[in-house]
Amino acid sequence: MLIKSFTLGHVQTNCYIVTDENTLECAVIDPGAESNTILRYLEDNKLKCRAILLTHGHFDHTGAVEEVMEQTGATVYMNRKDVRKNLAELGFRYNPPKGTVFVVEGDTIKVASLVFEVIETPGHSEGGLTFRCGEALFTGDTLFRDSCGRTDLPGCSADEIMKSLKKLYDLPGDYEVYPGHMESTSLERERRYNYFLQSAKDN
């Protein structure tokens, strides 16, 4: 499994491309902006994008979805709870393209030998997801290095994000954590040093 990280757009959102190196099939996680950068990497490395995985529906994680989907034919996966219902939710929820597959806790998404397990981690958004693949966790805006996602936006809940952090804290073993913003970390490091994760474990 090869993981390539891009930091894209004016909000500096992390986009990850996860590739099966044997088949060159891949998944793109949170294509938030700069579709040209994503598509160029796919083309230059002869990758076949099969899936677009969305950790949540905020604009800075979904801005390049349609272009990447149209150019690759990949299927979009997200949680239905982050689908936009009206214009007042613009930016905080997402109106996904036709053919999007809505996933819930325990679902799996397969891309060649890669298996992404869906973990529901609401709080930063109602439909927040974490994707577990091998020894990697793609946590979106739920868990950051030394921090967690903000809960003062529409659809956010401080109580829910603490429950989600506890769910991540309680995962057995250690994982590399690939968050929606800032640098990667490890789950064990965050268990030791992240105030929010430590606070959540006792909830």
C-alpha positions as CSV (number, residue, x, y, z in Angstrom):
1,M,0.0,0.0,0.0
2,L,1.4,3.4,-1.1
3,I,0.0,6.5,0.5
4,K,0.6,9.9,-1.3
5,S,-0.4,13.1,0.5
6,F,-1.3,16.4,-1.0
7,T,-2.2,19.6,0.9
8,L,-4.6,21.5,-1.3
9,G,-6.6,24.7,-1.5
10,H,-6.7,27.8,0.6
11,V,-7.8,25.9,3.7
12,Q,-4.8,23.6,3.3
13,T,-6.8,20.4,3.3
14,N,-5.0,17.0,3.1
15,C,-6.0,14.8,0.2
16,Y,-4.7,11.2,0.2
17,I,-4.2,8.8,-2.7
18,V,-3.9,5.2,-1.5
19,T,-2.7,2.8,-4.1
20,D,-2.4,-1.0,-4.5
21,E,1.1,-1.1,-5.9
22,N,0.6,-4.4,-7.7
23,T,-2.5,-3.4,-9.7
24,L,-2.0,0.4,-9.7
25,E,-5.7,0.7,-8.6
26,C,-6.3,3.5,-6.0
27,A,-8.7,5.4,-3.9
28,V,-8.7,9.2,-3.5
29,I,-9.6,10.4,0.0
30,D,-11.1,13.9,0.3
31,P,-10.3,15.6,-3.0
32,G,-11.0,19.1,-1.7
33,A,-9.5,21.3,-4.3
34,E,-7.0,21.5,-7.2
35,S,-8.3,18.6,-9.3
36,N,-5.5,19.2,-11.8
37,T,-2.9,18.3,-9.2
38,I,-4.7,15.1,-8.3
39,L,-5.4,14.1,-11.9
40,R,-1.8,14.9,-12.9
41,Y,-0.5,12.5,-10.2
42,L,-2.9,9.8,-11.3
43,E,-1.9,10.2,-15.0
44,D,1.9,10.5,-14.3
45,N,1.9,7.3,-12.3
46,K,-0.6,5.4,-14.5
47,L,-3.0,4.9,-11.6
48,K,-6.6,3.7,-12.0
49,C,-8.8,5.6,-9.5
50,R,-11.7,3.3,-8.5
51,A,-13.1,5.1,-5.4
52,I,-13.4,8.6,-4.0
53,L,-13.9,8.4,-0.2
54,L,-15.2,11.4,1.7
55,T,-14.6,11.7,5.4
56,H,-17.3,14.4,5.6
57,G,-19.2,16.9,3.5
58,H,-17.5,20.2,4.2
59,F,-16.5,22.3,1.1
60,D,-12.8,22.0,1.7
61,H,-13.0,18.2,1.5
62,T,-15.3,17.9,-1.5
63,G,-14.4,20.8,-3.9
64,A,-12.7,18.6,-6.6
65,V,-15.0,15.5,-6.3
66,E,-17.0,16.0,-9.5
67,E,-13.9,16.7,-11.7
68,V,-12.0,13.7,-10.4
69,M,-15.1,11.5,-10.7
70,E,-15.8,12.6,-14.3
71,Q,-12.2,12.1,-15.4
72,T,-11.7,8.7,-13.8
73,G,-15.2,7.1,-13.5
74,A,-14.6,6.4,-9.8
75,T,-17.5,5.8,-7.4
76,V,-18.0,8.3,-4.6
77,Y,-18.6,7.0,-1.0
78,M,-19.9,9.1,1.9
79,N,-22.3,9.1,4.8
80,R,-25.8,10.1,4.0
81,K,-26.0,12.3,7.1
82,D,-23.7,14.9,5.4
83,V,-25.9,15.3,2.3
84,R,-27.1,18.9,1.9
85,K,-30.8,19.4,2.4
86,N,-31.1,23.1,1.5
87,L,-29.0,26.1,0.5
88,A,-28.6,27.2,4.1
89,E,-26.2,24.3,4.5
90,L,-24.0,25.3,1.6
91,G,-20.4,24.6,2.5
92,F,-21.2,22.5,5.6
93,R,-23.0,19.7,3.8
94,Y,-22.5,18.3,0.3
95,N,-24.8,17.6,-2.7
96,P,-23.1,14.5,-4.0
97,P,-23.1,13.4,-7.7
98,K,-25.5,10.8,-9.0
99,G,-24.3,7.3,-8.3
100,T,-22.8,8.1,-4.9
101,V,-22.8,5.1,-2.5
102,F,-23.8,5.9,1.1
103,V,-21.9,4.0,3.7
104,V,-22.4,3.3,7.4
105,E,-20.5,1.9,10.4
106,G,-18.9,-1.5,9.5
107,D,-19.2,-1.3,5.8
108,T,-16.1,-2.1,3.7
109,I,-14.9,-0.6,0.5
110,K,-12.6,-2.7,-1.6
111,V,-10.1,-1.4,-4.1
112,A,-8.0,-4.3,-5.5
113,S,-6.3,-5.7,-2.3
114,L,-7.1,-2.6,-0.3
115,V,-10.0,-2.8,2.2
116,F,-11.3,0.4,3.8
117,E,-13.4,-0.2,6.8
118,V,-15.9,2.5,7.6
119,I,-16.0,3.9,11.2
120,E,-18.6,6.5,11.9
121,T,-17.0,9.4,13.8
122,P,-19.5,12.3,14.0
123,G,-18.9,15.5,15.9
124,H,-17.1,17.8,13.5
125,S,-20.0,17.0,11.2
126,E,-23.0,14.8,11.6
127,G,-21.9,12.3,9.0
128,G,-18.2,12.3,9.8
129,L,-16.3,9.1,8.9
130,T,-12.9,7.5,9.6
131,F,-11.5,5.0,7.1
132,R,-9.3,2.2,8.4
133,C,-7.1,0.4,5.9
134,G,-4.4,-1.9,7.1
135,E,-2.4,0.0,9.7
136,A,-3.7,3.4,8.6
137,L,-6.5,5.6,9.9
138,F,-7.8,8.4,7.7
139,T,-9.5,10.5,10.3
140,G,-10.7,13.6,8.4
141,D,-11.4,16.4,10.8
142,T,-12.1,14.2,13.8
143,L,-8.6,13.6,15.1
144,F,-5.6,15.8,14.5
145,R,-2.0,15.8,15.8
146,D,-2.4,17.3,19.3
147,S,-6.0,18.4,18.6
148,C,-9.4,17.5,17.2
149,G,-11.9,19.0,14.9
150,R,-13.8,22.2,15.8
151,T,-17.4,21.8,17.0
152,D,-18.8,25.4,16.6
153,L,-20.1,25.0,13.0
154,P,-23.5,23.9,11.8
155,G,-24.0,20.2,12.3
156,C,-21.2,20.0,14.9
157,S,-21.5,18.5,18.4
158,A,-18.9,18.6,21.1
159,D,-20.6,15.6,22.9
160,E,-20.5,13.5,19.7
161,I,-16.9,14.3,18.9
162,M,-15.8,13.1,22.3
163,K,-17.7,9.8,21.7
164,S,-15.9,9.5,18.4
165,L,-12.5,10.2,19.9
166,K,-13.2,7.5,22.6
167,K,-14.0,5.1,19.8
168,L,-10.7,5.8,18.1
169,Y,-8.8,5.7,21.5
170,D,-10.3,2.2,22.1
171,L,-9.1,0.7,18.8
172,P,-6.7,-2.1,19.6
173,G,-3.1,-1.6,18.6
174,D,-1.4,1.3,17.0
175,Y,-2.1,3.1,13.6
176,E,-0.6,5.7,11.5
177,V,-3.1,8.6,11.6
178,Y,-3.7,10.6,8.4
179,P,-5.8,13.6,9.3
180,G,-7.7,16.2,7.2
181,H,-5.3,19.0,8.2
182,M,-1.8,19.3,9.5
183,E,0.8,16.5,9.6
184,S,0.3,12.8,10.1
185,T,0.9,11.2,13.5
186,S,0.3,7.9,15.2
187,L,-2.7,6.8,17.4
188,E,-0.3,5.8,20.2
189,R,1.3,9.2,20.2
190,E,-2.1,10.9,20.4
191,R,-3.2,8.6,23.2
192,R,-0.2,9.9,25.2
193,Y,-0.1,13.5,24.3
194,N,-3.4,14.7,22.8
195,Y,-5.4,16.4,25.6
196,F,-8.8,15.8,23.8
197,L,-8.1,12.1,23.2
198,Q,-7.1,11.7,26.8
199,S,-10.2,13.5,28.0
200,A,-12.4,11.3,25.7
201,K,-11.1,8.0,27.1
202,D,-12.9,8.5,30.4
203,N,-16.3,9.5,28.8
